Amino acid sequence: MHSLQITAVLAFAAFSICLAAAPQQEEITVTGKLARAMAIGGESTGWAIELDAPMDIEGKQLHSIEVASQDPKKLNQLADKHVQANGKISHRQGVERGERTILQVSSIHEVKYANAPAFHLTGSEWRLEDLAGAGVIDNTQATLAFPEEGKVAGRGSCNRFFGPAKISGDSMQLGPLGATRMACPEAVMNQETKYLDALQKVERFEWKDPYLLLYEKGTEKPLRFTRLADKKK
């Protein structure tokens, strides 16, 4: 009986030491667009935040993170909005997807894109890196600039273009666009035509540092840009 008591005491002491040694998960803050998450084999919380910028979480660089909340009604109210969320990291194991990283949300609220660190459009200039999945021809430069509020300009690949811009929240409308009429090689002109046509179909944008992403209506692959310069601080 005495030996059993000693064993129990030692086991409890070992458990207490392990518990004390276990790292306490700190609360983190993320910002991005809250979106409904696709389930694979039913393995999904149903929600994810598309991060403004990639984050290193537990040694992995994540561009989005699943979120879970005690208040699903709040998530429904914030669907497709730019949010700031606080919470702690947890993990879930599934057959199809293995271990998944989940942010257990303690608080979440909407924030404006203008509040994103070091991000503004007016006075900025961008270089096109990818034309909705079609890439960009080498040694050509297609750009996009916002010289002042309500205006857009840039280089289409060959010609300069210009026109009005209407931006509100994450919605964006560009054009109708006018352009100069200089001739260039056929491939460059074809790229310019597709680029200007795509710009005039844009309906929303996202900022995912270091990329500006513009989405055409009804398409999933965006026009992707990197910043060239800031003319206005």
N, C-alpha and C positions, 0 to 999 in steps of 0.2 A: 504493500500500500504506500509505504514511504517512498519507494523508488518511482512509483507512478506519479506521485505529487511532484517529485523533483523533475521528472520528464516533462510534465505539464508546464511547470514554471519555466524550464529552459525553452520549450517550444514557444511559449507566450513571449519570452524575452527576444527570441530570434525574430518573431513576427513583428514585434515593436521596432526592432532595429531596422528591418527591411522597410517598414512603413515610413520611418523617419528619414531613411536614406532615399526613398522614392522622390524624384523631382516633382515639385508642385507646378502644374501647368499654368503658365501666366496667360492673362487675357490679352488678346491681340485686337488690332483695329484694321479693317480693310475697307476699301471703297471700290465701287464698280456698279455695273448694271445688274439688278436682280432679275433673273429670268427663270422660267420653268425648265426643269432639267428632264431630259429624256431618260426613261428607265430602261435598263438592260436586264432582262429576266426578272423584272420587278424590283431590281436593286437600285433604288434611288430615293432620296428624301423628297424628291419632287421639285427642289429648288436649288439654284446655284447662283453665285455672284461672279460675273465676268469681270475680272479685276482690271482696274485702270492701268496697272503695271504689274509685270510678273513679280511674284513674291517667293522668297526662299523660306519654305516651311518644313522643318524637320529634315533638312538636307535635300529637299526636292523643290525645283522651281515650278510653281503653279501659275497658270494663266487664268484659271477659274477654280472655284472651290464650292463644294456642296454645302448647303446650310440647313440646319434644323432649328426649329423654334417651338417654344411652348405656346406661342400665339400664332397659329396658322392664319387667322383672320388678318393679322397685321401684314403678313407676307403677301396675301392676296391684294391688300390695299396698295402695296408698294410694287406690284408686278410691273416689269419693264421700266422702272424708274432708277435713277442714279442714286445710290444709297451709301451710307456709312454704317458699318455693322461692327459691334464689339462682341467678343465671345472667346471661348476656349476650344482648343483642338481636341477632337476625339476620333476614334476609329471604329469602323464597322467592317465585318468580314462577310463576304458573299461568295457564292459558288461561281458566278460568271465573271465577276470583276476583282475578286480577291479582296485585299484590304483597301478600304477607301478612307480618305481623310475628310472629316466632317467638321465644320465650324458650328458649335453649339452656341446659338445667338443668345446673348443676354440683353442686348438692346440694338435697335436698328431704326434709322430714320432717313428721310430723303435729304440729299444735298444737291445743290446745283453744280453743273459741270464747271461753271466759272470758278468754283471753289477748289477745283483740283489743282494740286501744286504746280506752279510754273506753267500753267496752261491758259492761253488766250488765243483767239483767232485774229482779231483786228491788229494789223501791223505785222502779221506773220507771213512767211513764205515757205512753201513745201515742194519737195521733189517727188514725183510719182515713181514708186518702186515696183508696183504690181497693178496691172489693169484687170481687176476682177478675175484673177487666176490665169491671165494670158501673158503675164510677164511684161517686160518693156524691152524694145530693141536697144542693143548696146550702142553707145556713142550718140545717143539722142537724149535730149533733156525735155521732159514734159513737166511743167510746174503748175503750182496753184498758189495764188497770193490773195490776201485780203488787205488791200492798201488802206482802206478806211471803212467805217461802218456802212453796211448796205451795198458794198461793191466787191466784185471779184475780178481777178485778172490773172494772166500767166502766159506760159508758152505751151502751145498745143502739141509740140514735137518739132514743128516747122514754123508755124505762124504764131503771132501774139494774139491773145483773145481778151475779151473784157465784157462786163455786163453787171447786172444787179444781183445782189445776194440777200436772201431773207433768212435769217437765223433766229430761232427761238427755242430755248432749252436745247434738246438734242435733235430738233428738226431743222432741216436745211433745204432751201430751194435756190437753185442757181440758174440764171438766164431769164430771157433768151440771151444767148451769147453772140457777140459779133467778133470777127477776126480779120486779120490782114490776109492778103492773097498771094503770098510768095509760093513758088513751086519748089518741091523737094522730091527725092526719089519716091517711087510708088509705095514701097513698104512703109516709109515714114508718113506719107500722106494718109495711108490706110489706118495707121495707128492713131494719127491725129483725129481722123473722122470718128473712130470708135471712142476715143477719149472725150472729145467734146460732146458727143451724143450721150455718153454715160454721165457726164457732169450734169447735163440738163434733165436727167432722170433721177438724180439723187434726192432722197427724201429724209435721210437722217445721217448723223455722224457719231463717232465714238472717239475718245482719246484714250489710247492704250500706250503709254509712254514706252518707246519713243515714237509710236506710230499714230498718225491721224487716219482713221478709217471712215470712208464714205460709202454708204449703201444705197444702191439703186432700188427702186420699188420692185418687189417680187423676186429679188435675188439674195443669195446668202453670202456669196464671195464679194468682199468689198474692194474698192480702190484703196490701195495702201500707200501712204506718203510718209516721208521723214522730213523733219524740219530743216530748212536751209538757213534762215536767218530771222532775227527779230528786228524790225525797224522801229518798233515803238515799245517801250518798257512801261 
